[in-house]
């Protein structure tokens, strides 16, 4: 898959939930985006911040030449905080699209499970699942209503959807695992992105009964292109068979990795 480096132009940026920003970029590398779940590696517009920041691609529009990234900012000394200061007309030094994303199924009954800031890459995935005539159920979990994102966008795709919040401020009270337990069907395929504990719950529930369980993993990265081995994940074959999240992932079959 093509990898490009480009100074992309900021079309817009806005805060869409508490400390969560939507960044829309335009540039030629949008034309290389073809698999949901991949990511871009952005240079921080501050010389003191040496490492790029990997951010998953939430969606893209090849006709418009734009892509959308959704990310959560850290403290006022963090790289993501610096990125949040970019405005329309500014440029961003971008490397990508990188990694291996989701393999989209066709004509199946599928389950999409997302948690927190792991939800954004599932939006483009769900768009493509719908285009491939899958029947899609989406389960989303957030800490609270204040950080809930993309609800309307998912509903506009025509999916069946349920939301849970840890504090009960919106939807069901509890974690997304409770939503999985309440389902009355076994999906043909499962796609998930979120915190490690959530991915563990998805794998535990479905790996023995569903052949296709795809998990998008989070990891701290340095280079983002597989050269530095800073983001390895273990496999059932042991340390010698470790995989790199940035290059071999971030999406893996659940049985490929040790969670």
C-alpha positions as CSV (number, residue, x, y, z in Angstrom):
1,X,0.0,0.0,0.0
2,X,1.2,3.5,-0.9
3,X,3.0,5.5,1.7
4,X,3.3,9.3,1.1
5,X,4.7,12.2,3.0
6,X,3.0,15.5,2.4
7,X,2.4,19.0,3.8
8,X,-1.4,18.7,4.0
9,X,-3.6,21.7,4.4
10,X,-6.0,22.2,7.3
11,X,-9.5,22.7,6.0
12,X,-11.1,23.0,9.5
13,X,-10.6,22.1,13.1
14,X,-13.2,22.1,15.9
15,X,-13.8,20.6,19.4
16,X,-16.6,18.1,19.0
17,X,-16.7,16.9,22.6
18,X,-14.7,17.6,25.8
19,X,-11.0,17.6,24.8
20,X,-11.8,15.8,21.6
21,X,-11.1,17.5,18.3
22,X,-12.1,16.9,14.6
23,X,-9.3,17.8,12.2
24,X,-10.1,17.9,8.4
25,X,-7.1,17.9,6.1
26,X,-6.8,18.1,2.3
27,X,-4.0,16.8,0.1
28,X,-3.0,14.3,-2.5
29,X,-2.4,11.4,-0.1
30,X,-6.2,11.1,0.4
31,X,-6.2,9.3,-2.9
32,X,-4.1,6.5,-1.3
33,X,-6.7,5.9,1.4
34,X,-8.5,2.6,0.7
35,X,-8.6,0.5,3.8
36,X,-10.3,1.6,7.1
37,X,-8.3,1.4,10.3
38,X,-5.1,2.8,9.0
39,X,-3.5,5.9,10.4
40,X,-1.5,9.1,9.7
41,X,1.6,10.1,11.5
42,X,1.6,13.9,12.1
43,X,4.6,16.0,13.0
44,X,3.9,18.3,15.9
45,X,4.2,22.0,15.0
46,X,6.7,22.6,17.8
47,X,10.4,21.9,17.4
48,X,10.6,20.7,21.0
49,X,8.3,17.8,20.2
50,X,10.4,15.4,18.2
51,X,8.1,12.5,17.8
52,X,5.2,12.4,15.4
53,X,1.7,11.6,16.7
54,X,-0.1,8.6,15.2
55,X,-3.8,9.4,14.6
56,X,-6.3,7.0,13.1
57,X,-8.2,8.1,10.0
58,X,-11.9,8.5,10.8
59,X,-13.1,8.9,7.2
60,X,-12.2,10.3,3.8
61,X,-13.8,11.9,0.7
62,X,-11.7,11.3,-2.4
63,X,-13.9,13.5,-4.5
64,X,-13.3,16.4,-2.2
65,X,-9.7,15.4,-1.5
66,X,-10.2,15.5,2.3
67,X,-9.8,13.2,5.3
68,X,-11.1,13.6,8.8
69,X,-9.1,12.8,12.0
70,X,-10.6,12.7,15.4
71,X,-8.3,12.7,18.4
72,X,-8.2,13.5,22.1
73,X,-5.8,16.1,23.4
74,X,-3.5,15.7,26.4
75,X,-2.1,18.4,28.7
76,X,-1.1,21.8,27.5
77,X,2.5,20.5,27.1
78,X,1.5,17.6,24.9
79,X,1.9,17.1,21.2
80,X,-1.8,16.6,20.6
81,X,-2.5,19.9,22.4
82,X,-0.1,21.6,19.9
83,X,-1.9,20.0,17.0
84,X,-5.2,21.3,18.3
85,X,-4.0,24.8,17.7
86,X,-3.8,24.4,13.9
87,X,-6.5,26.3,12.1
88,X,-7.9,26.6,8.6
89,X,-5.2,27.4,6.0
90,X,-2.3,26.0,8.2
91,X,-0.3,23.1,7.0
92,X,0.5,19.8,8.7
93,X,3.5,17.6,8.0
94,X,1.9,14.2,7.4
95,X,3.2,10.7,6.8
96,X,0.8,8.0,5.6
97,X,-1.5,6.3,5.3
98,X,0.3,3.7,7.4
99,X,-0.4,0.3,8.8
100,X,-2.7,-2.6,8.0
101,X,-6.4,-1.9,8.5
102,X,-9.7,-3.8,8.6
103,X,-10.6,-6.4,6.0
104,X,-14.1,-5.5,5.0
105,X,-16.6,-8.4,4.7
106,X,-19.6,-8.7,2.3
107,X,-23.2,-9.8,2.8
108,X,-22.8,-10.8,6.5
109,X,-24.3,-10.0,9.9
110,X,-21.5,-8.1,11.6
111,X,-20.9,-6.5,15.0
112,X,-18.8,-3.3,15.4
113,X,-17.7,-2.5,19.0
114,X,-16.0,0.7,19.9
115,X,-14.8,2.5,23.0
116,X,-13.9,6.1,23.7
117,X,-11.3,7.5,21.3
118,X,-11.2,4.1,19.6
119,X,-14.5,4.9,17.9
120,X,-13.4,7.2,15.1
121,X,-11.7,4.6,12.8
122,X,-14.9,2.4,13.0
123,X,-16.9,5.1,11.2
124,X,-15.2,4.7,7.8
125,X,-15.2,0.9,8.4
126,X,-19.0,1.0,9.0
127,X,-19.5,3.1,5.9
128,X,-17.7,0.5,3.8
129,X,-19.5,-2.4,5.6
130,X,-22.8,-0.8,4.6
131,X,-21.6,-0.4,1.0
132,X,-20.8,-4.1,0.9
133,X,-24.4,-5.0,2.0
134,X,-23.6,-6.2,5.5
135,X,-26.1,-6.0,8.2
136,X,-24.4,-3.9,10.9
137,X,-24.9,-3.6,14.7
138,X,-22.8,-0.9,16.4
139,X,-22.1,-0.9,20.1
140,X,-20.3,2.1,21.6
141,X,-19.0,2.8,25.0
142,X,-17.9,6.2,26.5
143,X,-16.9,7.4,30.0
144,X,-19.7,10.0,29.9
145,X,-22.1,12.0,27.7
146,X,-19.5,14.8,27.7
147,X,-17.1,12.7,25.5
148,X,-19.7,10.9,23.3
149,X,-18.9,11.3,19.6
150,X,-20.2,10.3,16.2
151,X,-23.6,9.1,17.3
152,X,-25.6,10.9,14.6
153,X,-23.1,10.0,12.0
154,X,-23.4,6.3,12.7
155,X,-27.2,6.5,12.9
156,X,-27.3,8.3,9.5
157,X,-25.7,5.2,8.0
158,X,-28.8,3.2,9.0
159,X,-27.2,0.8,11.5
160,X,-28.6,-0.7,14.6
161,X,-26.8,1.1,17.5
162,X,-26.7,1.1,21.3
163,X,-24.5,3.3,23.6
164,X,-23.4,2.8,27.1
165,X,-21.6,5.3,29.5
166,X,-19.6,4.4,32.5
167,X,-21.4,7.0,34.7
168,X,-24.9,6.4,33.2
169,X,-25.1,10.0,31.9
170,X,-26.2,8.7,28.5
171,X,-27.6,5.4,27.1
172,X,-27.2,2.3,29.2
173,X,-25.4,2.6,32.5
174,X,-22.2,0.6,32.4
175,X,-19.5,-0.6,30.0
176,X,-19.9,-1.8,26.5
177,X,-19.5,-5.4,27.6
178,X,-22.9,-5.2,29.0
179,X,-24.3,-4.3,25.6
180,X,-22.5,-7.3,24.1
181,X,-24.0,-9.6,26.7
182,X,-27.5,-8.4,25.9
183,X,-27.3,-9.3,22.2
184,X,-29.5,-12.1,21.0
185,X,-27.5,-13.2,18.0
186,X,-24.0,-14.5,17.1
187,X,-22.4,-12.3,14.4
188,X,-20.6,-13.6,11.4
189,X,-17.7,-11.2,12.0
190,X,-16.7,-8.8,14.8
191,X,-14.7,-5.5,14.4
192,X,-13.4,-3.6,17.4
193,X,-11.2,-0.7,18.5
194,X,-10.7,0.7,21.9
195,X,-8.9,0.3,25.2
196,X,-7.0,-3.0,25.9
197,X,-9.5,-4.2,28.5
198,X,-12.4,-3.7,26.1
199,X,-10.5,-5.6,23.3
200,X,-9.8,-8.4,25.8
201,X,-13.5,-8.6,26.6
202,X,-14.4,-8.8,22.9
203,X,-11.8,-11.5,22.2
204,X,-12.9,-13.5,25.2
205,X,-16.6,-13.4,24.2
206,X,-16.2,-14.1,20.5
207,X,-12.8,-15.7,19.6
208,X,-14.1,-19.3,20.2
209,X,-17.4,-18.9,18.3
210,X,-16.7,-16.4,15.5
211,X,-13.9,-17.1,13.0
212,X,-13.4,-13.5,12.0
213,X,-12.7,-11.2,15.0
214,X,-10.6,-8.2,13.9
215,X,-9.1,-6.0,16.7
216,X,-7.5,-2.6,16.2
217,X,-4.8,-2.2,18.9
218,X,-3.4,1.0,20.4
219,X,0.3,1.4,21.2
220,X,2.9,4.1,21.8
221,X,4.9,4.6,18.6
222,X,8.1,6.3,17.6
223,X,8.8,6.0,13.9
224,X,5.4,4.6,12.9
225,X,6.9,2.7,9.9
226,X,8.2,-0.4,11.6
227,X,11.9,0.6,11.9
228,X,12.3,1.2,15.7
229,X,10.4,-1.8,17.3
230,X,8.8,0.5,19.9
231,X,5.3,-0.8,19.4
232,X,5.6,-4.6,19.5
233,X,2.8,-6.9,20.5
234,X,3.2,-10.5,21.6
235,X,1.8,-13.4,19.7
236,X,0.9,-17.0,20.8
237,X,4.2,-18.2,19.2
238,X,6.3,-16.3,21.7
239,X,8.7,-13.3,21.8
240,X,10.5,-14.3,18.6
241,X,7.3,-14.0,16.7
242,X,6.3,-10.6,18.0
243,X,4.5,-8.2,15.6
244,X,4.7,-4.4,15.2
245,X,1.5,-2.5,15.7
246,X,2.5,0.2,13.3
247,X,3.4,-2.1,10.4
248,X,1.7,-5.5,11.0
249,X,-1.3,-3.8,12.6
250,X,-2.9,-1.9,14.1
251,X,-5.6,-4.4,13.1
252,X,-5.1,-8.0,13.9
253,X,-7.2,-11.1,14.0
254,X,-7.8,-11.8,17.7
255,X,-6.0,-15.2,17.6
256,X,-2.9,-13.6,16.2
257,X,-2.0,-11.6,19.3
258,X,-1.8,-12.0,23.1
259,X,-3.9,-9.3,24.7
